[in-house]
Amino acid sequence: MTAEPSDLERVAAFRSELRRFVLRTNSAAAEAGLSPQRYDLLLAIRSAGEVRVTELCDLLQLQQTAVTQLVKRTEEAGLVERRASAADGRVWLLQLTAAGEALVQRMVVAARGEVSELATALQQVGASLHDVS
């Protein structure tokens, strides 16, 4: 089976939209004083509520040493905090501080339009690829 030229164009357009989304959200993060990795970290913690570093490794697709260093720097910036698990005192859970929560809320509200555009691109590519199979 070979791809039709229109399918190639749709996939290329989708990848272009994906890159545009990443560049725009990374730019917005930089304006807020965040690296893209720190923004991803804050989003992952916020969406999980409370999370262990090992779980963040899976969510962020990073090695534990990288996540540990990222958490340390973000904690020093006052955006996340650690607390011992009530179930197992050896386990540390991460959660956002009030400052981290406020920052994530601002960033997500600002990204709503970008997410909507990306969702539309995903739907278009998904529909076109589904028609091929």
C-alpha positions as CSV (number, residue, x, y, z in Angstrom):
1,M,0.0,0.0,0.0
2,T,1.3,3.5,-0.8
3,A,0.2,6.8,0.5
4,E,-1.7,9.1,-1.7
5,P,-0.3,12.6,-2.4
6,S,-3.2,14.2,-0.5
7,D,-2.5,12.0,2.5
8,L,1.2,13.0,2.5
9,E,0.1,16.6,2.4
10,R,-2.3,16.1,5.3
11,V,0.4,14.4,7.4
12,A,2.9,17.1,6.5
13,A,0.3,19.8,7.4
14,F,-0.4,18.1,10.7
15,R,3.3,17.9,11.6
16,S,3.6,21.5,10.8
17,E,0.7,22.4,13.0
18,L,2.2,20.2,15.8
19,R,5.5,22.1,15.5
20,R,3.7,25.4,15.5
21,F,1.8,24.4,18.6
22,V,5.0,23.4,20.4
23,L,6.8,26.6,19.3
24,R,4.0,28.9,20.4
25,T,3.5,27.2,23.8
26,N,7.3,27.1,24.4
27,S,7.4,30.8,23.5
28,A,4.6,31.6,25.9
29,A,6.4,29.5,28.6
30,A,9.6,31.5,28.0
31,E,7.7,34.7,28.4
32,A,6.4,33.5,31.7
33,G,10.0,32.6,32.8
34,L,9.6,28.8,32.3
35,S,11.7,26.4,30.2
36,P,9.6,24.0,28.1
37,Q,10.6,21.2,30.4
38,R,9.5,23.1,33.5
39,Y,6.2,23.9,31.9
40,D,5.7,20.2,31.0
41,L,6.6,19.3,34.6
42,L,4.1,21.7,36.1
43,L,1.4,20.5,33.7
44,A,2.1,16.8,34.5
45,I,2.0,17.5,38.3
46,R,-1.2,19.6,38.0
47,S,-3.0,17.0,35.9
48,A,-2.0,14.2,38.3
49,G,-2.7,16.2,41.5
50,E,0.0,14.5,43.4
51,V,2.7,12.4,41.8
52,R,6.0,10.6,42.5
53,V,9.2,11.4,40.6
54,T,9.1,7.9,39.1
55,E,5.6,8.5,37.7
56,L,6.8,11.8,36.2
57,C,9.6,9.9,34.4
58,D,6.9,8.1,32.4
59,L,4.7,11.1,31.9
60,L,7.6,13.3,30.7
61,Q,9.5,10.5,28.9
62,L,12.7,11.5,30.7
63,Q,15.3,9.6,32.7
64,Q,15.0,9.8,36.5
65,T,18.1,11.8,37.0
66,A,16.8,14.5,34.6
67,V,13.4,14.6,36.3
68,T,15.0,14.7,39.8
69,Q,17.1,17.7,38.7
70,L,14.1,19.4,37.1
71,V,12.0,18.9,40.2
72,K,14.8,20.2,42.4
73,R,15.2,23.4,40.4
74,T,11.4,23.9,40.2
75,E,11.1,23.3,43.9
76,E,13.8,25.9,44.5
77,A,11.8,28.3,42.3
78,G,8.9,27.9,44.7
79,L,6.6,26.3,42.1
80,V,6.4,22.7,43.5
81,E,6.6,21.2,47.0
82,R,7.3,17.7,48.3
83,R,5.5,16.0,51.1
84,A,5.8,12.5,52.6
85,S,3.1,10.0,51.5
86,A,0.6,9.2,54.3
87,A,0.5,5.6,53.1
88,D,4.3,5.2,52.9
89,G,6.6,7.7,54.6
90,R,9.5,6.7,52.4
91,V,7.7,8.0,49.3
92,W,7.7,11.7,48.5
93,L,4.8,13.2,46.6
94,L,5.0,16.3,44.5
95,Q,2.3,18.9,44.2
96,L,2.1,22.5,43.0
97,T,2.5,25.4,45.3
98,A,0.0,28.3,45.1
99,A,2.5,30.1,42.8
100,G,2.8,27.0,40.6
101,E,-0.9,26.6,40.4
102,A,-1.4,30.2,39.4
103,L,1.3,30.0,36.7
104,V,-0.2,26.8,35.2
105,Q,-3.7,28.3,35.2
106,R,-2.4,31.4,33.4
107,M,-0.5,29.3,30.8
108,V,-3.4,26.9,30.1
109,V,-5.9,29.7,29.7
110,A,-3.5,31.4,27.3
111,A,-3.1,28.2,25.3
112,R,-6.7,27.4,24.7
113,G,-6.7,28.7,21.2
114,E,-3.6,26.8,20.4
115,V,-5.1,23.6,21.7
116,S,-8.2,24.1,19.7
117,E,-6.2,24.5,16.5
118,L,-4.2,21.4,17.2
119,A,-7.3,19.4,18.0
120,T,-8.8,20.4,14.6
121,A,-5.6,19.3,12.8
122,L,-5.6,16.0,14.7
123,Q,-9.2,15.4,13.6
124,Q,-8.4,16.1,10.0
125,V,-5.4,13.9,9.9
126,G,-7.2,11.1,11.8
127,A,-10.1,11.2,9.4
128,S,-7.9,11.2,6.3
129,L,-5.7,8.3,7.5
130,H,-8.8,6.4,8.5
131,D,-10.1,6.7,4.9
132,V,-6.9,5.2,3.6
133,S,-7.0,2.0,5.6
